[in-house]
Amino acid sequence: MKEFWEERFAQEEYIYGTEPNDFIREQLDIINPGNGLFPAEGEGRNAVYAASKGWNVQCFDYSENAKEKALKLASGKGVKINYNITDLAHLNLAAKVYDAAFISFLHLSTDLRAKVHQQILESLKPGGKLVMEVYHKKQLPYRTGGPGHPDMLYTREMLEKDFGKAEFSFYDEGEREVKEGRHHHGKAYTIRIVLKKK
């Protein structure tokens, strides 16, 4: 998979665009800035926007090409982000560090998903928030983004199980228009959540 993402992010264009995910932007506009975690951040669009709002940004991905483009985007916007190369299979996050974590379309294999989600939750301070938009299992027939394997798509029940130690302060699922570069474009079926760590 690393080779797949290195090849995809090697293109000069920002394949998911340079603007943040709509839902993450909305939340960044209303949450007080602090220490923010951006897992699997790719080319940096969400992290760079957060930095422009005053967040101390820590993000990671396992693509060197993605990191290079993210740092270039940050430089062009006149902000600084911290970006590490990390393999999610060997993720080792410190506990109780972040005020919020922001996840945009992170889809993982069944054996990895719960482990990564739990680490992200544990990395939040008590009362910290998790903001997330992902594709629902109903996304498959739309073919407008996301993995083609149903096990890598989500339902509310899956997220409730993964994040059992957090409470939903916002939950929405349904059809919406996604415009994030050519790989996330068109009518789609997504889940959007805000969780609060207890």
BELGI-V591518 format. One record per backbone hydrogen bond with DSSP energy under -0.5 kcal/mol. CO is the residue of the C=O (numbers start at 1). NH is the residue of the N-H. E is the energy in kcal/mol with one decimal. If there is no record, write none. Layout:
# BELGI-V591518
co->(CO CO)
nh->(NH NH)
e->(E E)
This chain:
# BELGI-V591518
co->(1 2 3 4 5 6 7 8 13 14 15 21 22 23 24 25 27 27 34 34 35 35 36 37 38 38 41 44 45 46 47 48 49 50 50 51 55 56 57 58 59 60 61 62 63 64 65 66 67 68 69 70 71 72 73 74 74 75 81 82 84 84 86 87 88 98 99 100 101 103 103 105 109 109 110 112 113 114 115 116 117 118 119 121 122 123 123 125 128 129 130 131 132 133 134 135 136 137 139 139 140 144 148 149 150 154 155 156 157 158 159 161 163 165 167 167 170 172 174 176 176 178 180 181 184 186 188 188 189 190 191 192 193 194 194 195 196 197)
nh->(5 6 7 8 9 10 10 11 15 17 183 25 26 27 28 29 30 31 36 56 99 100 58 102 41 60 44 48 49 50 51 52 53 53 55 54 57 36 82 38 84 41 86 64 67 68 69 70 71 72 73 74 75 76 77 78 79 78 83 59 61 86 88 90 91 125 129 37 131 105 133 107 112 113 114 116 117 118 119 120 121 122 123 124 96 97 98 128 197 101 195 103 193 105 191 154 139 140 142 143 143 185 150 152 153 137 159 160 161 162 163 164 166 198 169 196 194 192 190 178 188 186 184 180 180 178 176 190 136 174 134 172 132 169 170 130 167 127)
e->(-2.3 -2.6 -2.3 -2.2 -2.8 -0.7 -0.5 -0.9 -1.0 -2.2 -1.0 -2.7 -2.2 -2.0 -2.7 -1.8 -1.2 -2.0 -0.6 -2.8 -2.2 -1.5 -2.7 -2.6 -0.6 -1.7 -1.8 -2.8 -1.4 -2.3 -2.5 -1.8 -0.8 -1.1 -2.2 -1.5 -0.9 -2.6 -2.0 -2.4 -2.4 -2.1 -2.5 -0.6 -2.0 -2.4 -2.0 -2.5 -2.7 -1.8 -2.4 -2.6 -2.4 -2.2 -1.4 -0.6 -2.5 -1.0 -0.5 -2.9 -1.6 -0.7 -0.6 -2.3 -1.3 -3.0 -2.0 -2.3 -3.0 -0.5 -2.0 -0.7 -1.2 -2.5 -0.7 -2.3 -2.7 -2.4 -1.9 -2.4 -2.3 -2.6 -1.5 -1.4 -2.4 -2.7 -2.7 -2.7 -3.2 -2.2 -2.7 -3.0 -2.6 -3.6 -3.0 -2.1 -2.2 -1.1 -1.8 -1.0 -0.6 -1.1 -0.5 -1.8 -1.7 -2.2 -1.8 -2.7 -1.9 -2.4 -2.6 -0.9 -2.0 -1.5 -0.6 -2.4 -2.2 -3.3 -2.3 -0.5 -2.8 -2.7 -0.8 -0.6 -3.5 -2.6 -2.8 -0.6 -2.1 -2.1 -2.1 -2.1 -2.3 -2.8 -1.6 -2.3 -2.3 -1.7)
